Amino acid sequence: MHGLREMRAALVNGLAQAFLASVRAIEDAGGAVVVTGMGKSGHIGRKIAATLASTGTHSHFVHPAEASHGDLGMIAPRDVVLALSWSGEAPELANIITYTKRFGIKLLAITSRPESALGCAADIGLFLPAAEEACPNGLAPTTSTTMQLVAGDALAVLLLERRGFSAHDFSRYHPGGKLGAQLLTAGQLMHKGNELPLIAQGATLSQGIVEMTSKRFGIAAVVDAAGNLTGVLTDGDLRRAFQQGFQDMAVEMAMGRRPQTVTEDVMAAEVLARMNDARITCMFVVEGQKPVGVVHIHDLLRAGVA
């Protein structure tokens, strides 16, 4: 926490301007962000590269030792190099630094020492406060690696915000696991075509029961002659009709007239949240005013959204 407080204070003393300058340099270059670092800084660098890549900024990690044996070819003329070294004196970075100067590649540095070899060579320095390590001996990289990670994450968030990177963009890079399930859309999970329970306005309740039973969702969309959604008929509506003494009336006499709907592009996590708020188990997917699909809460559970 001490290191993060010092970073926050440093933002008003030039660090914020360095972040903005770094973002502009990356945008102006138009290539990838090549992250490099040795030891613990290298491990943090790999995570920063992964975060940048997953949020829409082309990025990869180059190990500084491997760079000297051919991997310098992974750095293209329009790229920007982001080098991490807490001391700024990691000798393994020397060849990468020389390469950036030789070919005019922008060099960004995350270090605690502006006067170090890396700090002096950098075109833009994200100079972090030299906070003490949390290790009792003051030696093991703890506070320093946390601060480096925060700096990298902040850079990634600044870039995605300026790009207008949305949850839909995010979903392209996260198709797997729990997060991938939450980023599925209603359109990807919905039942459509012949599976869609539809009843024409003017149909009778008995016809509605047949449609609801055959489609097995416990709900049916009531549509007008133009195919627009005018209401929904649910199991609850049928129970209330039976309690009042069942008559084979027109469906619009029993239907609910304020159906909960979503569009195809709504994220699955939001569909689930709306269902929970409304205490319902099904939701129709509409295009304009026309129902094109239906999502059941079981579809969300099977996909792993909940």
C-alpha positions in Angstrom: 0.0 0.0 0.0 2.9 2.3 0.8 4.2 2.0 -2.8 0.8 2.6 -4.3 0.3 5.7 -2.2 3.6 7.1 -3.4 2.6 6.3 -7.0 -0.6 8.2 -6.6 1.4 11.2 -5.2 3.8 11.0 -8.1 0.9 11.4 -10.6 0.7 15.1 -9.8 4.5 15.5 -10.1 5.0 14.5 -13.7 4.1 10.8 -13.8 0.6 11.5 -15.3 2.2 13.5 -18.1 4.6 10.6 -18.8 1.7 8.2 -19.0 -0.1 10.5 -21.6 3.1 10.9 -23.5 3.6 7.1 -23.6 0.1 6.6 -24.9 0.6 9.1 -27.6 3.9 7.6 -28.6 2.2 4.1 -28.9 -0.7 5.5 -30.9 1.6 7.5 -33.2 3.9 4.6 -33.9 1.1 2.4 -35.1 2.8 -0.9 -34.5 3.0 -3.3 -31.5 4.2 -2.7 -28.0 7.2 -5.0 -27.5 7.6 -5.5 -23.7 10.9 -6.6 -22.3 12.5 -7.1 -18.9 14.8 -9.5 -16.9 14.1 -11.5 -13.8 11.0 -10.5 -11.8 10.6 -7.5 -14.0 10.4 -9.9 -17.0 7.6 -11.8 -15.3 5.7 -8.6 -14.8 6.5 -7.6 -18.4 4.9 -10.8 -19.7 1.7 -10.1 -17.8 1.6 -6.5 -19.1 2.1 -7.7 -22.7 -0.8 -10.1 -22.2 -3.0 -7.4 -20.7 -2.2 -5.0 -23.6 -3.0 -7.7 -26.2 -6.3 -8.7 -24.5 -7.5 -5.1 -24.5 -6.8 -4.4 -28.1 -3.2 -3.1 -28.2 -1.0 -5.4 -30.3 1.7 -6.5 -27.9 4.2 -9.3 -27.2 7.1 -10.1 -24.9 10.7 -10.4 -26.0 13.2 -11.9 -23.5 16.3 -9.6 -23.4 18.7 -12.5 -23.4 17.0 -14.2 -26.4 16.9 -10.8 -28.2 20.7 -11.0 -28.5 20.4 -14.3 -30.3 18.0 -13.4 -33.1 14.8 -12.3 -31.3 15.6 -8.6 -32.1 14.0 -9.5 -35.4 10.7 -9.6 -33.5 10.9 -5.8 -33.1 9.6 -4.0 -36.2 10.3 -0.4 -37.3 6.8 0.9 -36.2 6.9 -0.8 -32.9 7.5 0.7 -29.5 9.7 -1.0 -26.9 8.5 -0.9 -23.3 11.4 -2.0 -21.0 11.1 -2.8 -17.3 14.0 -2.6 -14.8 13.6 -1.4 -11.3 17.3 -0.4 -11.0 17.5 0.5 -14.7 20.9 -1.2 -14.9 20.0 -4.8 -16.1 22.9 -5.5 -18.4 20.8 -7.9 -20.5 18.8 -4.9 -21.8 21.9 -3.3 -23.4 21.4 -4.9 -26.9 17.7 -4.0 -27.0 18.5 -0.4 -26.0 21.2 -0.2 -28.7 18.8 -1.6 -31.3 16.1 0.9 -30.6 18.6 3.8 -31.0 20.1 2.3 -34.2 16.8 2.0 -35.9 14.9 4.9 -34.4 12.4 2.8 -32.4 10.7 4.6 -29.5 11.9 3.4 -26.1 9.6 3.6 -23.1 11.0 2.7 -19.6 9.4 1.7 -16.4 12.1 2.2 -13.7 12.7 3.8 -10.4 15.9 5.5 -11.4 15.9 8.3 -14.0 19.7 8.5 -13.8 20.2 4.8 -14.7 21.3 3.5 -18.0 17.8 2.7 -19.0 16.4 5.9 -17.6 18.9 8.0 -19.6 18.3 6.1 -22.8 14.5 6.2 -22.7 12.6 8.5 -25.0 9.9 8.6 -22.3 10.3 7.4 -18.7 7.6 6.2 -16.4 9.8 6.9 -13.4 8.2 5.3 -10.3 8.9 6.3 -6.7 11.8 4.3 -5.2 9.6 2.7 -2.4 11.1 0.2 0.0 10.4 -3.5 -0.7 7.8 -5.2 1.6 10.4 -8.0 2.2 11.7 -7.8 5.8 15.3 -7.7 4.3 14.3 -5.0 1.8 15.6 -7.2 -1.0 13.0 -9.4 -2.6 11.1 -7.7 -5.4 7.6 -7.2 -3.8 6.6 -3.6 -3.7 8.6 -2.8 -6.8 6.9 -5.5 -8.9 3.5 -4.5 -7.7 4.2 -0.9 -8.7 5.4 -2.0 -12.1 2.3 -4.1 -12.7 0.1 -1.1 -11.7 1.9 1.1 -14.1 1.5 -1.4 -16.9 -2.2 -1.9 -16.2 -2.8 1.8 -16.1 -1.1 2.1 -19.5 -3.4 -0.6 -20.9 -6.5 1.0 -19.5 -5.6 4.4 -20.9 -5.1 2.9 -24.3 -8.4 1.0 -24.3 -10.3 4.0 -23.1 -8.9 6.3 -25.8 -9.6 3.6 -28.4 -13.2 3.2 -27.2 -12.6 -0.5 -26.6 -16.0 -2.0 -25.6 -17.1 -5.2 -23.9 -18.0 -6.5 -27.4 -14.4 -5.9 -28.5 -13.2 -7.6 -25.3 -15.3 -10.7 -26.1 -13.3 -11.4 -29.3 -10.2 -12.1 -27.2 -11.8 -13.9 -24.3 -13.9 -16.8 -25.7 -13.0 -19.3 -23.0 -13.9 -19.9 -19.4 -16.2 -18.0 -17.1 -15.4 -14.7 -18.6 -15.9 -16.0 -22.1 -19.4 -17.3 -21.1 -20.4 -13.9 -19.6 -19.3 -12.2 -22.8 -21.5 -14.4 -25.0 -24.5 -12.5 -26.5 -28.2 -13.1 -26.4 -28.1 -13.8 -30.1 -25.5 -16.6 -29.6 -27.6 -18.3 -27.0 -31.2 -17.8 -28.2 -33.6 -20.4 -29.6 -35.0 -19.2 -32.9 -36.9 -20.4 -36.0 -39.2 -23.3 -35.4 -38.2 -23.3 -31.7 -39.6 -19.9 -31.1 -43.0 -20.0 -29.3 -45.3 -17.6 -31.2 -49.1 -17.0 -30.9 -51.1 -14.7 -33.2 -53.1 -12.0 -31.5 -56.7 -13.2 -31.6 -55.8 -16.9 -31.0 -57.5 -18.6 -28.1 -56.0 -19.7 -24.8 -56.3 -23.3 -25.8 -54.2 -22.6 -28.9 -51.8 -20.8 -26.7 -51.5 -23.8 -24.4 -50.7 -26.1 -27.3 -48.0 -23.7 -28.5 -46.5 -23.3 -25.1 -46.6 -27.1 -24.4 -45.0 -28.0 -27.8 -42.1 -25.5 -27.4 -41.6 -26.3 -23.7 -40.5 -22.8 -22.5 -43.5 -22.1 -20.4 -44.0 -18.9 -22.3 -45.1 -17.7 -25.7 -44.9 -14.4 -27.6 -48.1 -12.8 -28.8 -47.7 -11.0 -32.1 -49.9 -8.8 -34.2 -50.5 -9.2 -38.0 -47.2 -7.4 -38.7 -45.3 -9.8 -36.5 -44.7 -7.2 -33.8 -44.6 -8.3 -30.1 -47.6 -7.1 -28.3 -47.4 -9.3 -25.1 -46.4 -12.6 -23.6 -48.4 -15.5 -22.3 -46.9 -17.3 -19.4 -47.7 -20.2 -17.1 -48.6 -17.7 -14.5 -51.1 -16.1 -16.8 -52.7 -19.4 -17.5 -52.9 -20.2 -13.7 -54.7 -16.9 -13.1 -57.1 -17.6 -16.0 -58.0 -21.0 -14.5 -58.4 -19.5 -11.0 -61.0 -17.2 -12.4 -63.0 -20.0 -14.0 -61.4 -21.0 -17.3 -62.9 -19.7 -20.5 -61.3 -20.1 -23.9 -60.9 -16.4 -24.4 -58.5 -14.6 -26.8 -54.9 -14.6 -25.6 -54.7 -10.9 -25.3 -57.3 -11.0 -22.5 -54.9 -12.9 -20.4 -51.4 -12.0 -21.6 -48.9 -9.6 -20.0 -48.6 -6.4 -21.9 -45.1 -5.3 -20.7 -42.8 -8.1 -21.8 -39.1 -8.0 -20.9 -37.0 -8.0 -24.0 -33.4 -7.7 -25.1 -31.6 -7.3 -28.5 -29.2 -9.9 -29.9 -26.1 -7.9 -29.0 -26.8 -7.8 -25.3 -24.2 -9.7 -23.2 -25.3 -12.9 -21.5 -24.3 -11.6 -18.1 -26.6 -8.6 -18.6 -29.5 -11.0 -19.7 -29.0 -13.0 -16.5 -29.0 -9.8 -14.4 -32.3 -8.6 -16.0 -33.9 -12.0 -15.5 -32.9 -11.9 -11.8 -34.2 -8.4 -11.4 -37.5 -9.2 -13.0 -37.7 -12.6 -11.4 -38.4 -14.4 -14.7 -36.9 -17.4 -16.4 -37.3 -16.5 -20.1 -36.7 -13.4 -22.1 -37.5 -12.7 -25.8 -34.9 -11.4 -28.1 -36.2 -8.7 -30.5 -35.2 -7.0 -33.7 -37.0 -3.7 -33.7 -40.4 -4.8 -32.4 -40.3 -8.3 -33.8 -39.4 -11.4 -31.6 -36.5 -13.3 -33.3 -35.5 -15.6 -30.4 -36.0 -16.6 -26.8 -33.4 -17.2 -24.1 -34.2 -19.4 -21.1 -32.3 -19.2 -17.8 -31.2 -22.8 -18.4 -29.4 -21.7 -21.5 -27.4 -19.2 -19.4 -26.6 -21.9 -16.8 -25.5 -24.4 -19.4 -23.2 -21.8 -20.9 -21.6 -21.2 -17.5 -22.8 -17.6 -17.2 -24.0 -17.9 -13.6 
